[in-house]
Amino acid sequence: MAQVVKSIKGVHDVLPENVHLWHFLESTVRDVMSSYGYSEIRTPILEKSELFHRSIGDVTDIVEKEMYSFEDRNGDKLSLRPENTASCVRAAIQHGLLTNQQMHRLWYLGPQFRRENPQRGRYRQFWQVGAEVYGIAGPYIESELILLSAKLWQKLGLAEHVRLQINSLGSKEDRDQYRSVLVEYLNDNVTDLDEDSKRRLKTNPLRVLDTKNPAMANVVAAAPSVLDHLCDESREHFEGLQASLKECGVPFEINTRLVRGLDYYSHTVFEWVTDQLGAQGTVCAGGRYDSLTEQLGAKLTPGVGWALGMERLLALIEDIGQAPEVPQPDVYFVLAGNDAIVSGLGLAEEIRLAEPTWSVVTNCAGAGMKSQFKRADKSGAAVALVIGEGEMAEGTVSVKLLREQTEQQTVPRAQLMSVLRGIIG
């Protein structure tokens, strides 16, 4: 007997009993994005590896250790996308969305790929929802994006379980100056750094501040603050963000250790975090990336956005008890014999045509009546419609309420829809 083929480590199947949770999240996202005037964009899963080397940065963990990359038959170096911001910017440049100072509000939903250590809410194939805005400078569009995410938490019943953290990395000049000060401090305390932080010190020192190692808590807490190295313009930008969030009633914390892991960020960075998911506390993150268009060969264009991991968000929804109930069918056909099955299939189509929002299930397996009634009850349907030899001969249908202790009634087929509407509504 052949060996069973299983899925790849770090990827997972979404089974039918859980798909309704994804539908709930996806429909909520679509409604919120539409209410803010954002348009959906869909980019390829497969991109040139160069795109991510130039955008994310060669010395980031994603590019160094986590990307799925290969050469195709033509020798082109390709990668499964590890994130979607770079792909969205690439698409915007390629299709002329950034010419003539155009402004665009976009959103996306789709799978990304990183070879990470699999754990709950973090997989090697993971789905993200994201929002991106091009062509609008200043802090107030950042506030809009944060407000959009806050609205999403309200709609999902999560507002009391997440909190907003913000920081500013300033301009490129501010960041370069701060980087020099931080490197000097970390070198003075190098004996207190773990091996991963020593490696990052040489490649991406700001990421040392993002360490999850509790043994480094004191050295990180005493590190210089990036906010002390902002120029007047960068400081005014950050103060404008804070003022607008306060005006809109969005609470926030300033976290000077929040740096984000991608090279393209500048000025505002932010995260929505929760205490409900253990070490995987970030559920949404983003910031401003004005220089990314230049890194990809186009004219400098303001850009800002955020992304959230759907699996992590769904885990949070389940943990706090906000998950919607599994949808149940409205009608289940119990059919005795092949002639009844054929008749039931036709009648089911008539019901679906008359009431398109109803869910109607027909039994096509030819099992006994007792077995079919068990399936009907297990399905959660409100009503069982029974067709046997008697009903076939008389042109009737027997109606059985599955959630109430009432007698089965037999009605003419011509009156069936009226009876069902009285039951289902």
Secondary structure as UniProt FT lines:
FT   TURN            9..10
FT   HELIX           16..35
FT   TURN            36..37
FT   STRAND          39..40
FT   STRAND          46..48
FT   HELIX           49..55
FT   TURN            58..59
FT   HELIX           62..66
FT   STRAND          69..71
FT   TURN            73..74
FT   STRAND          77..80
FT   HELIX           85..94
FT   TURN            95..98
FT   HELIX           99..101
FT   STRAND          104..113
FT   TURN            120..121
FT   STRAND          125..134
FT   HELIX           140..156
FT   HELIX           159..161
FT   STRAND          163..168
FT   HELIX           172..188
FT   HELIX           190..192
FT   HELIX           195..203
FT   HELIX           205..210
FT   HELIX           214..216
FT   HELIX           217..221
FT   HELIX           226..229
FT   HELIX           232..247
FT   TURN            248..249
FT   STRAND          253..254
FT   TURN            256..257
FT   TURN            263..264
FT   STRAND          266..273
FT   TURN            276..279
FT   STRAND          282..288
FT   TURN            290..291
FT   HELIX           292..295
FT   TURN            296..297
FT   STRAND          303..309
FT   HELIX           310..319
FT   TURN            320..321
FT   STRAND          331..335
FT   HELIX           338..354
FT   TURN            356..357
FT   STRAND          360..362
FT   HELIX           369..379
FT   STRAND          383..387
FT   HELIX           389..394
FT   STRAND          396..401
FT   STRAND          409..412
FT   HELIX           413..415
FT   HELIX           416..424
//
